[in-house]
Amino acid sequence: MSNDTVISVRYCALAEGGFVATYEDITEREHAVEELSEQYRRFDAALNNMSQGLCMLDSSLRVIVCNRRYIEMYGLAPDMVKPGVSMREIMEHSCALGIHPNMSGAKLYADYVERLREGEHTLHRHLSDGRIIKLNHKRMEHGGWVVTYEDVTERHKAQARVAHMARHDSLTDLPNRTLFREKMGEGLNHVAIAGGAMAVLCFDLDNFKTVNDRLGHAAGDRLLRWVAARLKENVGEHDTVARLGGDEFAVLQRGPQPQSAEQLARRLVEIIGHPPQLESQAIHVGVSVGIAIAPDHGLDADELMKCADLALYQAKAKGRGAYQLFEPEMEEEARRRHALEHDLRGALESNQFHLVFQPQMRLDSTELTGFEALLRWKHPSRGLVSPAEFIPIAEENGLIVPIGEWVLRTACATAASWPDVTVAVNLSPVQFRSRGLATMVTSALAEAGLPPQRLELEVTETALLDDSEATIEILHQLRALGVRVSLDDFGVGYSSLSYLRKFPFDRIKIDRSFVGTLGESPESVAIVRTIASLGSVLGVETTAEGVETAEQLDFVRECGCTAVQGYYFGKPCPAAEVGRTIETLNAVRRVA
């Protein structure tokens, strides 16, 4: 009607003719039907646009309704999944399609029914294509179930990645310290229960800081990945390789011990000692290895790691590229060293250090040219402590920086009262890494009133190797002050001639180990002669250290050295005796 009223008109014919017409207002009913239809359309739209699959089952586990997402998720035939079909038929159909690996429809359905008996629950289906579907079951009020299906594959992958990252190193993808300790605990339990042995090998790269400082952290990262790959290549199938942090790696190794561990350590020391070029530059790195064995050295993870670390420390003390098996005496040595380090921290404040001075002579004229300042530590109860003992400790804990400054200032102040001779002071590689070395030298000279040309600073090849470019720059700053610079202990380090090309040293000092074996080692004679010839060509003085006999003096003179230092001309003496030593040596020269 024009007013939107809907009238239902029904005509009924009569037997005698004519008809009866009835009129019914059905407006409300029609509106209700339309409203219900609209609700159905909305329900259908919502159902089929869900991101999740949905299936409603009656109490007999037959489908009441399901959406397209459910059918698509399992790749089911749409004409097969419809109201009235049983879940058993659907499961048999999906198993026939190969959706559920190694599972029959009957078994899948039986397991499903068993789970439903437990009530509302959530389960995860791992499909043959790698997807993971989460099924959530809720009871309906009048019986039956509503089941939702959600693809949680990416979520599980993300969680797996997070879990992996929490237990693996991001740079090398090796197990990290956390996972390594878990694996160690498992291995130690196995050794305790089933017997056998397990080795813990701790690896530490030698000179890794040099690569980072000279070539950048990107090159250092490439080196670490290369080392990780070499470790994985050389261990057994059931061994564990881990990166503990920085340039520290570790290996858990089964097998007959310690033979297997020592064999692996030897192989890796050799391999890692010959790394590839980085940034088109040859690099000098190696690896030191400490080894501890379970059950010989304990079955506690912390104890075993401590033993491996102590062995590693001893391996590094041997020099570049070595391995060491733990020995019980190392614990006592570590305690003794810790006590020495504790005492060393208070030695400077307590005025326990003093300097002694050893004369340096020209060979051609036997003229005294100067003295080398040498540090001595007189401990109140230990007595004199060897520099070979305390200097490495001071370099490791950084105490060498304040101690080195004290040595320089004291040496300059002492030498200021001498006649026109030089004083030589050793610089530690650690001092080059601290800021303001040139400023400190300037301050020490000014404070003492010592002319710069009377100070000679001795630097070892190790200092150059730590960071050659930065160190060379500092050497140029020192040279600009007017001080002399010498290369100490030449021949025992890497003896790279590039150092001599990059910086014009005033002197090369030949290590005493060669001088001490001149009479019995043709190799030592050849090395000393070569270095002396090199110095002659470069116009650099060459000093032979450790000359103690007339025979050694003749040898180094014959080899072409220009200067000497050693007990033959005088032992290191206290500052108070320097004047007498100068007089004695000048008297010898006059007699000569």
C-alpha positions in Angstrom: 0.0 0.0 0.0 1.1 3.6 -0.4 1.6 3.8 3.4 4.0 0.7 3.3 1.3 -1.5 4.8 1.4 -5.0 3.4 -2.0 -6.7 3.0 -2.4 -10.4 2.2 -5.6 -10.9 0.1 -6.9 -14.5 -0.3 -9.8 -15.4 -2.6 -11.9 -18.5 -2.0 -14.5 -19.5 -4.7 -17.9 -20.6 -3.4 -19.8 -23.7 -4.8 -22.9 -21.8 -5.7 -20.8 -19.2 -7.4 -19.2 -16.0 -6.2 -16.3 -16.0 -3.8 -15.1 -15.0 -0.4 -12.2 -12.6 -0.1 -10.1 -12.3 3.2 -7.8 -9.4 3.9 -4.9 -9.7 6.5 -2.5 -7.1 7.5 0.9 -8.9 7.5 3.2 -5.8 7.7 4.8 -6.8 11.0 5.4 -10.4 9.9 7.0 -9.3 6.6 9.2 -6.9 8.5 10.2 -9.7 10.8 11.1 -12.0 7.9 13.1 -9.3 6.3 14.9 -8.6 9.5 15.7 -12.3 10.1 16.9 -12.6 6.5 19.2 -9.6 7.1 20.5 -11.2 10.2 21.2 -14.4 8.3 23.1 -12.4 5.7 25.1 -10.6 8.3 25.9 -13.8 10.1 26.9 -15.4 6.8 29.1 -12.4 6.0 30.7 -12.4 9.4 31.2 -16.2 9.4 32.9 -16.3 6.0 35.1 -13.2 6.6 36.6 -14.5 9.8 40.4 -14.9 9.8 39.8 -18.0 11.8 38.1 -21.2 10.7 34.9 -22.1 12.6 32.9 -25.2 12.8 29.8 -25.9 15.0 29.2 -29.5 15.9 26.1 -31.1 17.5 26.4 -33.6 20.4 26.9 -36.4 17.8 29.9 -34.5 16.3 28.0 -33.7 13.1 28.4 -30.4 11.4 25.8 -27.8 12.1 27.5 -25.0 10.3 31.1 -24.1 9.2 32.7 -21.2 7.3 34.8 -21.1 4.2 38.0 -20.4 6.1 37.8 -23.7 7.8 37.3 -25.5 4.5 40.2 -23.6 2.8 42.5 -24.0 5.8 42.4 -27.8 5.5 42.0 -27.9 1.7 38.8 -29.9 2.0 36.2 -30.5 -0.8 33.4 -27.9 -0.3 30.7 -30.3 -1.5 31.8 -32.8 1.1 31.8 -30.5 4.2 28.2 -29.5 4.7 25.6 -29.6 7.5 24.9 -33.1 8.7 28.3 -34.6 7.8 30.1 -36.3 10.7 33.5 -35.2 11.9 34.7 -38.7 11.4 34.0 -38.5 7.7 35.8 -35.1 7.5 38.8 -36.5 9.3 38.9 -39.6 7.0 38.7 -37.2 4.0 41.5 -35.0 5.3 43.8 -38.0 6.0 43.2 -39.2 2.5 44.4 -35.8 1.2 47.6 -36.3 3.2 47.0 -33.3 5.5 47.9 -35.2 8.7 51.3 -36.9 8.4 51.5 -40.6 9.4 47.9 -40.6 10.8 44.8 -42.6 9.8 41.3 -41.2 9.9 40.2 -43.7 12.5 43.1 -43.0 14.8 42.7 -39.2 14.4 39.0 -39.5 15.2 39.6 -41.7 18.2 42.1 -39.4 19.7 39.8 -36.4 19.0 36.9 -38.0 20.9 39.2 -38.9 23.8 40.3 -35.3 24.1 36.7 -34.0 24.0 35.8 -36.3 26.9 38.2 -34.1 29.0 36.1 -31.1 28.3 37.0 -27.7 26.8 40.5 -27.7 25.6 43.0 -26.3 23.1 45.2 -28.5 20.8 47.7 -27.9 18.0 47.7 -29.8 14.7 51.0 -30.0 12.9 50.1 -30.4 9.2 52.2 -32.1 6.5 53.0 -28.8 4.8 54.6 -27.4 7.9 51.7 -25.3 9.1 50.5 -25.3 12.7 46.8 -25.0 13.4 45.5 -24.1 16.8 42.1 -25.7 17.7 40.0 -24.2 20.5 37.0 -26.2 21.7 34.1 -24.5 23.6 30.9 -26.3 24.8 27.5 -25.0 23.6 24.8 -24.5 26.1 22.4 -27.2 24.7 25.1 -29.7 23.7 27.6 -29.8 21.0 30.8 -27.8 20.4 32.0 -24.6 18.8 35.5 -25.2 17.4 37.7 -22.3 16.1 40.8 -22.9 13.9 43.7 -20.5 13.8 46.9 -20.7 11.7 49.7 -19.9 14.3 52.6 -21.0 12.1 54.3 -17.6 12.0 53.7 -17.0 15.6 55.4 -20.3 16.5 58.2 -19.5 14.1 58.7 -16.1 15.8 58.6 -17.7 19.2 61.1 -20.3 18.0 63.4 -17.5 16.7 63.2 -15.7 20.0 64.0 -18.9 21.9 66.8 -19.6 19.5 68.3 -16.1 19.9 68.1 -16.4 23.6 70.4 -19.4 23.5 72.6 -18.7 20.4 75.1 -16.1 19.5 73.7 -13.6 16.9 77.0 -13.2 15.0 78.1 -16.8 14.5 74.8 -18.7 15.3 76.8 -20.9 17.7 75.3 -21.8 21.1 75.9 -19.0 23.6 77.1 -19.2 27.2 73.6 -20.1 28.4 73.1 -23.1 26.1 76.8 -24.1 26.5 76.2 -24.4 30.3 73.1 -26.5 29.7 75.0 -28.8 27.4 77.8 -29.1 29.9 75.4 -30.0 32.6 73.9 -32.8 30.4 77.4 -34.0 29.5 78.6 -34.1 33.1 75.4 -36.0 34.2 76.1 -38.5 31.5 79.8 -38.9 32.6 78.7 -39.3 36.2 76.0 -42.0 35.4 77.5 -43.8 32.4 81.2 -43.2 32.8 83.5 -42.1 30.1 85.2 -38.7 29.8 84.4 -35.2 28.5 86.8 -32.4 27.7 86.1 -28.7 28.0 88.3 -26.6 25.7 88.4 -22.8 26.1 89.7 -20.8 23.1 90.9 -17.2 23.2 92.1 -15.4 20.1 95.5 -13.9 20.2 95.8 -10.3 18.9 92.2 -10.0 18.0 92.0 -6.4 19.3 94.6 -5.5 16.7 92.3 -6.7 13.9 89.4 -4.7 15.3 91.5 -1.5 15.8 93.4 -1.6 12.5 90.7 -2.9 10.1 87.4 -2.1 11.9 84.8 -4.2 13.7 83.3 -5.4 10.4 86.6 -7.2 9.6 86.8 -8.4 13.2 83.3 -9.9 12.8 84.3 -11.7 9.6 87.3 -13.2 11.4 85.0 -14.4 14.3 82.7 -16.1 11.8 85.7 -17.7 10.0 87.0 -19.0 13.4 83.5 -20.3 14.2 83.3 -22.2 10.9 86.7 -23.8 11.4 85.7 -24.9 14.9 82.5 -26.5 13.6 84.4 -28.2 10.8 86.9 -29.9 13.1 84.8 -31.2 16.0 82.8 -34.4 16.2 79.2 -34.9 15.4 78.1 -35.0 19.0 80.5 -32.2 20.3 79.3 -28.7 21.1 80.9 -25.5 19.9 80.0 -22.2 21.6 80.9 -18.6 21.5 81.1 -17.4 25.1 81.5 -13.7 24.1 84.0 -11.4 22.5 86.8 -13.5 21.0 86.2 -16.4 23.5 85.0 -19.8 22.2 84.6 -23.2 23.9 84.1 -26.8 22.9 82.6 -29.8 24.7 84.2 -32.9 23.4 83.5 -36.6 24.1 86.0 -39.4 23.4 89.1 -40.8 25.0 90.7 -38.0 27.0 93.0 -36.1 27.1 94.3 -37.5 23.8 91.3 -36.3 21.8 91.3 -32.8 23.3 95.0 -32.3 22.7 94.8 -33.6 19.2 91.9 -31.1 18.5 93.8 -28.3 20.2 96.9 -28.9 18.1 94.9 -29.0 14.9 93.0 -25.8 15.6 96.1 -23.9 16.8 97.7 -24.7 13.4 94.6 -23.8 11.4 93.6 -20.6 13.1 97.2 -19.5 13.1 96.9 -19.1 9.3 93.8 -16.9 8.8 92.8 -15.5 5.4 93.6 -12.0 4.5 91.1 -9.3 5.6 90.7 -6.1 3.6 93.5 -7.3 1.4 95.9 -7.3 4.4 97.7 -10.1 6.0 96.7 -10.4 9.7 98.6 -11.9 12.6 96.3 -13.8 14.9 96.5 -17.1 16.7 94.6 -19.0 19.3 95.4 -20.1 22.9 93.6 -23.1 24.3 93.0 -24.3 27.9 91.8 -27.8 28.5 90.0 -29.4 31.5 88.8 -33.0 31.7 85.8 -34.5 33.5 85.8 -36.5 35.7 89.6 -36.1 36.3 89.3 -32.4 37.1 85.8 -32.5 38.6 82.2 -33.1 37.7 80.9 -29.6 38.6 80.4 -27.2 35.7 81.8 -24.1 37.6 84.8 -26.0 38.8 85.6 -27.4 35.3 85.3 -24.0 33.7 87.6 -22.6 36.3 90.1 -25.3 35.6 89.9 -24.6 31.8 90.3 -20.9 32.4 93.4 -21.5 34.5 94.9 -23.7 31.8 94.0 -21.0 29.2 95.9 -18.4 31.3 99.0 -20.7 31.3 98.7 -21.3 27.6 98.6 -17.5 26.9 101.6 -17.1 29.2 103.5 -19.5 26.9 103.1 -17.0 24.0 101.1 -16.9 20.8 99.4 -20.1 19.6 99.7 -22.7 22.4 97.5 -25.1 24.3 97.7 -26.3 27.9 96.1 -29.1 29.9 95.0 -28.2 33.4 97.3 -29.3 36.2 96.4 -29.1 39.9 99.4 -26.9 40.7 97.8 -24.1 38.6 95.3 -23.4 41.3 98.0 -22.7 43.8 99.8 -20.5 41.2 96.5 -18.6 40.6 96.1 -18.0 44.4 99.7 -16.8 44.6 99.3 -14.6 41.6 96.1 -13.1 43.1 97.9 -12.3 46.3 100.8 -10.7 44.3 98.3 -8.6 42.4 96.7 -7.5 45.6 100.1 -6.4 47.0 101.0 -4.7 43.7 98.0 -2.4 44.0 99.5 -0.8 47.1 103.1 -0.8 46.1 103.2 2.6 44.4 101.6 4.4 47.3 103.8 2.6 49.8 107.0 3.7 47.9 108.0 0.1 47.4 109.4 0.7 43.8 112.8 2.0 43.0 114.9 2.3 39.8 118.3 0.9 38.9 120.4 2.0 36.0 122.4 -0.1 33.6 125.2 1.5 31.4 125.1 1.5 27.6 128.4 1.8 25.7 129.5 2.6 22.2 131.5 -0.2 20.7 133.9 1.7 18.5 135.1 4.1 21.3 133.9 2.3 24.5 132.3 5.6 25.4 129.5 5.6 27.9 126.4 6.9 26.1 123.7 6.5 28.7 121.8 4.3 31.1 118.7 2.3 30.9 116.3 2.8 33.8 115.0 -0.6 35.1 112.1 -0.9 37.6 112.6 -2.9 40.8 110.0 -3.8 43.5 111.1 -4.5 47.0 108.2 -6.0 48.9 108.2 -5.7 52.7 107.9 -9.5 53.2 108.5 -11.0 49.8 111.8 -9.2 49.2 112.8 -8.4 45.7 110.0 -9.5 43.2 111.2 -10.2 39.7 109.9 -7.8 37.0 109.1 -10.9 34.9 106.5 -11.7 37.6 104.9 -8.4 38.3 105.1 -6.5 35.0 102.7 -8.8 33.1 100.2 -8.6 36.0 100.5 -4.8 36.0 99.9 -4.7 32.2 96.8 -6.9 32.6 95.1 -4.9 35.3 96.2 -1.5 33.9 98.4 -0.6 36.9 101.3 -0.3 34.4 100.0 3.1 33.4 100.5 4.9 36.8 103.6 2.8 37.5 105.0 3.7 34.0 104.4 7.4 34.6 106.2 7.1 38.0 109.1 5.4 36.3 109.4 8.1 33.6 109.2 11.0 36.0 111.6 9.5 38.4 114.1 8.6 35.6 114.0 12.1 34.1 114.4 13.7 37.5 117.4 11.4 38.3 119.1 11.9 34.9 118.8 15.7 35.2 121.8 15.6 37.6 124.0 13.5 35.4 126.6 14.7 32.9 125.6 14.8 29.2 124.4 11.2 28.8 120.9 9.8 28.0 118.4 7.8 30.1 116.4 5.1 28.4 112.9 4.3 29.7 110.8 1.4 28.6 107.2 2.0 27.5 104.5 -0.7 27.9 102.1 -1.4 25.0 99.3 -0.6 27.5 100.7 3.0 27.9 100.1 3.5 24.1 96.5 2.6 24.5 96.0 5.1 27.3 95.4 8.7 26.3 97.9 11.6 26.7 101.2 9.7 26.5 102.9 12.6 24.6 101.5 15.1 27.1 102.8 13.0 30.0 106.3 12.8 28.5 106.3 16.6 27.9 105.3 17.2 31.5 107.9 14.8 32.9 110.7 16.5 30.9 109.6 20.0 31.9 109.2 19.0 35.6 112.8 17.5 35.7 114.4 20.2 33.5 115.8 17.4 31.3 116.6 18.3 27.6 114.4 16.1 25.3 117.4 14.8 23.4 118.7 13.1 26.6 115.6 10.9 26.9 115.3 7.7 24.9 112.0 5.8 24.9 112.1 2.1 24.2 109.1 0.5 22.6 108.6 -3.2 21.8 107.2 -4.8 18.7 104.2 -5.9 20.8 103.2 -2.3 21.2 103.3 -1.8 17.4 101.4 -4.9 16.8 98.5 -3.9 19.1 97.6 -0.9 16.9 100.3 -0.1 14.5 98.7 3.0 12.8 97.7 4.7 16.1 101.0 3.8 17.8 103.1 5.1 14.9 101.2 8.4 15.2 102.0 8.6 18.9 105.7 7.8 18.1 105.7 10.7 15.7 104.3 12.9 18.4 107.1 11.8 20.7 109.7 12.3 18.1 108.4 15.9 17.5 109.2 16.6 21.2 112.9 15.9 20.4 113.2 12.6 22.3 115.0 9.5 20.9 112.9 6.4 20.1 114.3 2.8 20.0 112.8 -0.5 19.0 113.4 -2.9 21.9 113.8 -6.7 21.9 113.9 -6.9 18.1 113.9 -10.4 16.7 111.7 -12.1 19.3 108.3 -10.8 18.2 107.1 -10.7 14.6 110.1 -8.7 13.3 108.1 -7.0 10.7 110.3 -4.7 8.6 107.2 -2.6 7.9 107.7 -1.1 11.3 111.1 0.2 10.3 109.6 1.6 7.1 106.8 3.4 8.9 108.9 5.0 11.6 112.6 6.0 11.6 113.8 4.5 14.9 117.0 5.9 16.4 118.1 2.5 17.6 117.3 -1.2 17.3 118.0 -3.3 20.4 118.9 -6.9 19.7 117.3 -9.2 22.3 119.7 -10.9 24.9 118.5 -14.3 23.9 120.5 -14.1 20.7 123.6 -12.6 22.3 123.6 -15.3 25.0 123.8 -18.1 22.4 126.3 -16.5 19.9 129.1 -18.9 20.7 127.0 -22.0 20.2 124.3 -21.1 17.7 125.1 -20.3 14.0 121.5 -19.1 13.7 121.9 -16.5 16.4 125.1 -15.2 14.7 123.2 -15.0 11.4 120.3 -13.1 13.1 122.6 -10.6 14.9 124.7 -10.0 11.8 121.5 -9.5 9.7 120.0 -7.0 12.2 123.3 -5.1 12.5 123.6 -4.9 8.7 120.0 -3.7 8.4 120.7 -1.0 11.0 123.8 0.1 9.0 121.8 0.3 5.8 119.1 2.3 7.5 121.5 4.5 9.4 120.1 3.2 12.7 122.3 2.3 15.7 122.1 -1.3 16.8 122.6 -2.2 20.5 123.3 -5.8 21.6 121.7 -6.5 25.0 123.0 -9.1 27.5 126.7 -8.9 26.7 128.4 -10.6 29.7 131.8 -11.9 28.4 134.7 -10.7 26.3 133.9 -13.4 23.8 130.3 -12.1 23.4 131.7 -8.6 23.1 134.0 -9.7 20.2 131.1 -11.5 18.5 128.8 -8.5 18.5 131.6 -6.2 17.4 132.4 -8.6 14.5 128.7 -8.8 13.6 128.6 -5.0 13.2 126.7 -3.8 16.2 127.4 -0.2 17.2 126.6 -0.4 20.9 126.3 -2.8 23.8 124.6 -3.2 27.2 125.2 -6.0 29.7 127.0 -7.2 32.8 130.4 -7.1 31.1 130.3 -3.3 31.5 128.3 -3.1 34.6 125.2 -4.5 36.5 122.3 -2.2 37.1 123.1 0.1 40.0 121.0 2.4 42.2 120.7 6.1 41.4 123.2 6.9 44.2 125.9 4.8 42.5 125.5 6.2 39.0 128.2 8.8 39.5 130.7 6.3 40.6 129.8 4.0 37.7 130.4 6.9 35.3 133.8 7.6 36.8 134.8 3.9 36.7 133.8 3.5 33.0 135.5 6.7 32.0 138.6 5.6 33.8 138.5 2.2 31.9 138.1 4.1 28.6 141.1 6.3 29.4 143.2 3.2 30.2 142.0 1.5 27.0 
